[in-house]
Amino acid sequence: MERVTFLLEKTGERFACLLNPAGVVVRRLAGLQPRQSTSGPLTGAALKDDPILYTGGGMTEILLDLLFDVTLAGSTLTTEDVRDLTRPLTSLAEGKEGDDGYGQVPLVRFVWGKAWNVLGVVAAVAERLENFTSSGAPQRSWLRMRFLRVGDPAGADTEPWADLPPEDLPEQIDVPPDELRFHQVQGDGGNEDGSSGERPDQIADLLYGDPAKWRVFAGFNKIDDLWKVSAGDVLMIPPDPSGGNKA
């Protein structure tokens, strides 16, 4: 079993659980439709396959088998009913009112180590409950999730954060002190891994206007594990080599 995290994009709230690596299925559907005419689909008795039209887009879905168990160590919530642990994730498949007043499904990131960081929505969940107490409370949940990828402005659908070429990383000695800025990492530091609620891509978007430029300040501060940046830490912020600093 591997520990994975889901990050609610709007609030930064984290939901941790265990993943069965043998149960990960990634499926890609191309943006294709049958060709149509004014009278209906284009087809014929002599054709072995219907003519198709590429419309662009498509769909990438990930099927995840997740485990929740109230008897496992490390949970931040003490309960005898495992549904108290799974409810935050199952609720992501329910529509909520957005800032524009229209219903929408919340955006969430699926993060697994340094190899997976996918922005998407929870399209469906199916939960199998086991190990019931005498009062009927389930203590274990096998939760299968259908996760649909959506367009990610950070470009981080296969790696935690997009890379910058090494030449874009400023050398600390070349930055005059009066050009340095400082940023105190926000958050309460209450996450399970001790990190803050502010992610590296959010900091880069705030300071440089581009979430992919986290390496500009990470390399300058000699940070080798971005998940261990704690709330209250003060980062030295060098100028953006491309001149894209925010005011």
C-alpha positions as CSV (number, residue, x, y, z in Angstrom):
1,M,0.0,0.0,0.0
2,E,1.1,3.6,-0.8
3,R,0.0,6.8,0.9
4,V,-1.6,9.3,-1.4
5,T,-3.1,12.7,-0.9
6,F,-6.0,14.6,-2.5
7,L,-5.8,18.4,-2.4
8,L,-8.9,20.5,-2.8
9,E,-7.8,23.1,-5.3
10,K,-9.9,26.0,-4.0
11,T,-9.1,25.7,-0.3
12,G,-5.9,23.6,-0.1
13,E,-7.6,21.1,2.2
14,R,-5.9,17.7,2.2
15,F,-7.4,14.2,2.4
16,A,-4.9,11.4,2.9
17,C,-5.5,7.7,2.3
18,L,-3.9,4.5,1.2
19,L,-3.7,3.3,-2.4
20,N,-3.4,-0.2,-3.8
21,P,-0.8,0.3,-6.6
22,A,-2.0,-2.8,-8.4
23,G,-5.4,-1.2,-8.8
24,V,-4.4,1.9,-10.8
25,V,-6.0,2.0,-14.3
26,V,-5.4,4.9,-16.7
27,R,-7.7,5.1,-19.7
28,R,-7.6,7.6,-22.5
29,L,-10.6,8.3,-24.8
30,A,-9.8,10.3,-28.0
31,G,-12.1,13.1,-29.1
32,L,-13.8,11.1,-31.9
33,Q,-17.4,11.1,-33.3
34,P,-19.1,9.3,-36.2
35,R,-19.2,11.4,-39.3
36,Q,-22.7,12.8,-39.9
37,S,-24.6,14.1,-42.9
38,T,-27.8,16.0,-43.2
39,S,-29.7,12.7,-43.4
40,G,-27.8,11.0,-40.5
41,P,-24.6,9.0,-39.9
42,L,-22.3,8.5,-42.9
43,T,-22.1,4.7,-43.4
44,G,-22.7,2.1,-46.0
45,A,-22.9,-1.7,-46.7
46,A,-19.5,-1.7,-48.3
47,L,-17.8,-0.1,-45.2
48,K,-16.2,-2.3,-42.5
49,D,-16.0,0.6,-40.1
50,D,-18.0,3.8,-39.7
51,P,-16.2,6.9,-40.9
52,I,-15.0,8.9,-37.9
53,L,-14.3,12.6,-37.3
54,Y,-11.6,13.9,-34.9
55,T,-13.2,16.7,-32.9
56,G,-10.3,17.4,-30.6
57,G,-10.2,17.1,-26.8
58,G,-11.0,13.7,-25.4
59,M,-11.0,12.3,-21.9
60,T,-8.4,10.8,-19.6
61,E,-9.7,8.9,-16.6
62,I,-7.9,7.2,-13.7
63,L,-9.5,4.4,-11.7
64,L,-8.2,4.2,-8.2
65,D,-8.7,1.6,-5.5
66,L,-8.4,3.4,-2.1
67,L,-8.3,1.9,1.4
68,F,-9.6,3.5,4.6
69,D,-9.4,1.7,8.0
70,V,-10.1,3.2,11.4
71,T,-7.6,0.8,13.0
72,L,-4.6,2.0,11.0
73,A,-2.1,4.2,12.7
74,G,-1.6,7.8,11.6
75,S,-5.2,9.0,11.2
76,T,-6.0,12.5,12.5
77,L,-9.6,11.6,13.1
78,T,-10.6,9.2,15.9
79,T,-13.9,7.4,15.0
80,E,-15.3,3.9,14.9
81,D,-17.2,4.5,11.6
82,V,-14.9,4.6,8.6
83,R,-17.5,6.7,6.7
84,D,-16.3,9.6,8.7
85,L,-13.0,9.3,6.9
86,T,-14.4,8.6,3.4
87,R,-17.2,11.2,3.4
88,P,-14.9,14.2,2.5
89,L,-13.9,12.3,-0.7
90,T,-17.3,10.8,-1.6
91,S,-18.8,14.3,-1.3
92,L,-16.4,15.5,-4.1
93,A,-18.7,13.7,-6.5
94,E,-21.6,15.9,-5.4
95,G,-22.3,19.2,-7.2
96,K,-21.7,22.4,-5.2
97,E,-22.5,26.1,-5.9
98,G,-19.6,28.0,-7.3
99,D,-18.6,31.6,-7.0
100,D,-20.7,32.4,-10.1
101,G,-23.8,30.9,-8.5
102,Y,-23.9,27.9,-10.8
103,G,-23.4,24.3,-9.7
104,Q,-20.0,22.7,-10.3
105,V,-17.9,19.7,-9.2
106,P,-14.9,20.8,-7.0
107,L,-11.5,20.6,-8.6
108,V,-9.0,18.4,-6.7
109,R,-5.4,17.2,-7.2
110,F,-4.4,13.6,-6.9
111,V,-0.8,13.6,-5.6
112,W,1.3,10.4,-5.2
113,G,4.9,10.8,-4.4
114,K,6.9,12.8,-7.0
115,A,5.5,11.0,-10.1
116,W,1.8,11.9,-10.0
117,N,0.1,15.3,-9.7
118,V,-3.1,15.3,-11.6
119,L,-5.8,18.0,-11.5
120,G,-9.3,16.7,-12.0
121,V,-12.7,16.0,-10.7
122,V,-14.2,13.0,-8.9
123,A,-16.8,11.6,-11.4
124,A,-17.9,8.5,-9.5
125,V,-17.2,6.6,-6.3
126,A,-18.2,3.1,-5.2
127,E,-17.6,2.0,-1.6
128,R,-17.4,-1.5,-0.2
129,L,-17.7,-1.5,3.6
130,E,-16.3,-4.2,5.9
131,N,-15.5,-5.1,9.5
132,F,-18.8,-3.9,11.2
133,T,-19.0,-3.3,14.9
134,S,-21.9,-4.6,17.0
135,S,-23.6,-1.3,16.5
136,G,-23.4,-1.6,12.7
137,A,-20.5,0.9,12.1
138,P,-18.1,-0.2,9.3
139,Q,-14.4,0.1,10.2
140,R,-12.9,-0.5,6.8
141,S,-13.7,0.9,3.4
142,W,-12.5,-0.2,-0.1
143,L,-13.3,2.8,-2.2
144,R,-13.1,2.7,-6.0
145,M,-12.9,6.2,-7.5
146,R,-13.3,7.3,-11.2
147,F,-11.1,10.4,-11.5
148,L,-11.3,12.6,-14.7
149,R,-8.4,14.8,-15.6
150,V,-9.1,18.4,-16.5
151,G,-6.9,21.1,-18.1
152,D,-4.2,22.2,-15.6
153,P,-2.8,25.7,-15.9
154,A,0.3,24.6,-14.0
155,G,1.0,21.9,-16.6
156,A,1.5,19.3,-13.8
157,D,-0.4,16.3,-14.9
158,T,2.5,13.8,-14.8
159,E,5.0,15.3,-12.4
160,P,4.4,17.3,-9.2
161,W,5.5,20.6,-10.8
162,A,6.7,21.5,-14.3
163,D,10.4,21.8,-14.8
164,L,12.4,24.8,-15.8
165,P,15.6,24.5,-17.8
166,P,18.7,24.7,-15.5
167,E,19.8,27.9,-17.1
168,D,16.7,29.6,-15.7
169,L,17.8,29.0,-12.1
170,P,19.5,32.1,-10.8
171,E,22.9,31.7,-9.0
172,Q,22.6,33.2,-5.5
173,I,25.9,35.1,-5.8
174,D,24.7,36.9,-8.9
175,V,21.6,38.4,-7.3
176,P,22.2,41.9,-5.7
177,P,20.7,42.0,-2.1
178,D,18.5,45.0,-3.0
179,E,16.8,42.8,-5.7
180,L,15.8,40.1,-3.3
181,R,12.3,39.8,-1.9
182,F,11.1,37.7,1.0
183,H,8.0,35.6,1.4
184,Q,6.7,34.0,4.6
185,V,5.0,30.7,3.8
186,Q,1.3,30.8,4.8
187,G,-0.7,28.1,6.6
188,D,-1.1,26.6,10.0
189,G,1.4,23.7,9.4
190,G,-1.2,21.3,10.6
191,N,-1.0,18.7,7.8
192,E,0.0,15.1,8.5
193,D,3.4,15.6,6.9
194,G,4.0,18.8,8.9
195,S,3.9,21.0,5.8
196,S,2.0,24.2,5.3
197,G,-1.2,24.7,3.4
198,E,0.6,26.8,0.7
199,R,1.9,24.8,-2.2
200,P,5.0,25.6,-4.3
201,D,3.0,26.3,-7.4
202,Q,0.7,28.7,-5.5
203,I,3.7,30.6,-4.2
204,A,5.2,30.8,-7.7
205,D,1.9,32.0,-9.2
206,L,1.7,34.7,-6.5
207,L,5.2,35.9,-6.9
208,Y,6.0,35.3,-10.6
209,G,2.6,35.0,-12.1
210,D,3.5,31.5,-13.4
211,P,2.9,28.4,-11.2
212,A,5.5,26.5,-13.2
213,K,8.4,28.7,-12.0
214,W,8.6,27.2,-8.5
215,R,12.2,26.1,-9.2
216,V,13.3,29.7,-9.4
217,F,13.0,30.1,-5.6
218,A,13.4,26.4,-4.7
219,G,16.8,26.2,-6.2
220,F,17.8,29.6,-4.8
221,N,16.9,28.5,-1.3
222,K,18.4,25.0,-1.8
223,I,15.1,23.3,-1.1
224,D,15.2,19.6,-2.1
225,D,11.9,18.5,-0.6
226,L,9.1,21.0,-1.3
227,W,6.6,19.1,0.8
228,K,8.6,19.9,3.9
229,V,8.3,23.7,3.5
230,S,6.6,24.7,6.8
231,A,4.2,27.5,7.6
232,G,6.2,30.5,8.9
233,D,9.3,29.7,6.9
234,V,10.8,32.8,5.2
235,L,11.9,32.2,1.6
236,M,14.4,34.4,-0.3
237,I,12.8,35.4,-3.6
238,P,15.2,36.3,-6.5
239,P,14.0,38.1,-9.6
240,D,12.4,36.1,-12.3
241,P,15.0,35.5,-15.0
242,S,12.4,36.1,-17.7
243,G,11.3,39.4,-16.1
244,G,7.8,38.1,-15.1
245,N,7.8,39.3,-11.5
246,K,4.5,40.4,-10.1
247,A,4.3,43.7,-8.4
